[in-house]
Amino acid sequence: MLRAFSLVLFGLWHLEFGLPLLMPRFAYTAIDVRGAEKSGRLDASDMKQAAAILRGQGLFPTEVGPVFTAEPGLRTGFSGRTTNKPVRRPGSTGETPGNGLQLELRLPFARIVKPKELAVFTRQLATLLKAGMPLLRGLEVLARQERNRGFQRIIAALADTIKSGGTLSEAMTAHPRVFDRLYLNMIRAGEAGGVLDVVLDRLARFQEKSRQLRGKITAAMMYPLIVLAVAVMILAGLLVYVVPKFQQIFADLLKGAPLPWLTQLVLTVSDAVKNHYLIALGALAAAWIGLGISRRTAAGARLFDTLVIRLPLFGDLFLKGIVARFGRTLGTLLASGVPILPALLITRDTCGNARVGAAITEVHDRVKEGAPVARPLEATTVFPPMVTSMIDVGEHTGQLPEMLGKIADIYEDEVDNAVAGLSSLIEPILILFLALVVGTIVIALFLPIVRIVQLLT
């Protein structure tokens, strides 16, 4: 209450002395004609004018968000806290022109829009537009039937922007947590070409294919993870409850006689798990946190993602999924009219692997110098030879988007085959692993019993 009252008094003081409280300002991220990404801030009356200014400067805006400025020396947000630190937006330079008071608008409900809900919205909007319904009417219909209240407010905000004369891409720019760069660039391309319904249909198919591919890879991983979790629980139960009881029996009957080395090893592990489990859990937690921190660095993420695509059994599956996503994303962007350089940057940001992303960056830099896509892609040694050969054919025949779509289809089928092969291969491997672990413990416990029988006879 005290913070809110102070802010009200602050505003009244400005109004009393005729000082401007808030001046509209926009932070933006855009791509120039050479494909380089630029960020900054500009003054405009609204988001539509900000986007127009950027296009007039030869820039291709990918994100534009409102930032309001006023009295120097202070900054405030919805939390009510003030600080002299500059506001930083994703992709911005971090500079604060004039060190002014800045209020950054963030939508807390944007996080609750799930990919499945966005895919359904895209498919329904494409269907309505193809049926001849006006865009504004279609958005109003979808807003009324949306059950997710947060997403419903976002769709209603899109309709309000359209009603006031804005475009759909300008309206979506205000919600970067829901509509990512790929989505926005495809919508812009569809608006520029007058084929918004076609682009929305492609975007819906892209989202559906991406969800199916992600689901197949997740399903392939779930079975071994569940079996390993069960194996760990069985092993923990044996080491904590069963093995210690045998230890007492051995101490009573052997009367100090030495135990076999395998039995002694199992008893030592059992004692460590039972009496020092907190240290073990702490070490695992520290290792997990350390891995997460290292993955936040560029070098750590690249090393980790390189190891991921080189894993035995699963590495090939992950790489095929990444190649399928690469072909589907880049092909969809190019077919929708997005230029090759921005399309490569967007594909890099959505590929989900730092090693592959670095390879795409190398391709982007070479293409910017005038090279075709296939040669630098082959030089990265990340993508299979068949992919680079098909892209080379697509470039020479002028059918690169169609060829990229075929690559995606082929590798999505490869993912299906890899998942089926892994399922049939992993099951006997996991059964053998469980038998080996449990069998080792059983043998270790029976070796002293044989010696006890020998001593009794």
Secondary structure as GFF3:
##gff-version 3
##sequence-region A 1 457
A	DSSP	alpha_helix	2	16	.	.	.	ID=ss1
A	DSSP	beta_strand	23	31	.	.	.	ID=ss2
A	DSSP	beta_strand	37	43	.	.	.	ID=ss3
A	DSSP	alpha_helix	47	56	.	.	.	ID=ss4
A	DSSP	beta_strand	60	72	.	.	.	ID=ss5
A	DSSP	three_ten_helix	97	99	.	.	.	ID=ss6
A	DSSP	beta_strand	100	104	.	.	.	ID=ss7
A	DSSP	three_ten_helix	108	112	.	.	.	ID=ss8
A	DSSP	alpha_helix	115	130	.	.	.	ID=ss9
A	DSSP	alpha_helix	135	145	.	.	.	ID=ss10
A	DSSP	alpha_helix	149	163	.	.	.	ID=ss11
A	DSSP	alpha_helix	168	173	.	.	.	ID=ss12
A	DSSP	alpha_helix	181	193	.	.	.	ID=ss13
A	DSSP	alpha_helix	196	237	.	.	.	ID=ss14
A	DSSP	pi_helix	238	242	.	.	.	ID=ss15
A	DSSP	alpha_helix	243	254	.	.	.	ID=ss16
A	DSSP	alpha_helix	261	275	.	.	.	ID=ss17
A	DSSP	alpha_helix	277	295	.	.	.	ID=ss18
A	DSSP	alpha_helix	298	308	.	.	.	ID=ss19
A	DSSP	alpha_helix	314	335	.	.	.	ID=ss20
A	DSSP	alpha_helix	340	350	.	.	.	ID=ss21
A	DSSP	alpha_helix	354	368	.	.	.	ID=ss22
A	DSSP	alpha_helix	374	379	.	.	.	ID=ss23
A	DSSP	alpha_helix	385	397	.	.	.	ID=ss24
A	DSSP	alpha_helix	400	456	.	.	.	ID=ss25
###
